[in-house]
């Protein structure tokens, strides 16, 4: 059974990127080798700071979309406090 993830990374310029995948390790590697999303290609390396698991691709995509609509301040609330303070 495939597990899907919605994840958030912090880019080198401290911007946040949210995406979804069925393989976190492979996806983060892709972001860090310039083969990930267009947004992260010029902003690498990235650091994985948050993820959630979902049973279906649709659920992961819906969560990704919802998070992408939020302002940065709300996205930062998903992070542990020490990261929130550092990246905030």
C-alpha positions, 0 to 999 in steps of 0.5 A: 500500500502506497503512503503519500506525504505532504511536506514542507522544506525551507530553501537556502533563501529561507523561503518555504516550499510545500509539495506532495510525494509518495517517497520523501527521501527521493523527492528531497534528493531531487530538490537538492540535485536541481531535479525537483520543482522549478521553484526550488531549483535555484534555491537549493539546498533545501531542508525538510522541516515538516511532513504529514502522511496520507492514505491517498494521493488526493488527500495529500494534494488537497492538504498541499493546496490548503497549506499553499493558500496560507500566509507564511506566518500560518505555515510556520506554526506547523514547525517545531518551536525552535525552527519556527523561531529560527526561520520566522 
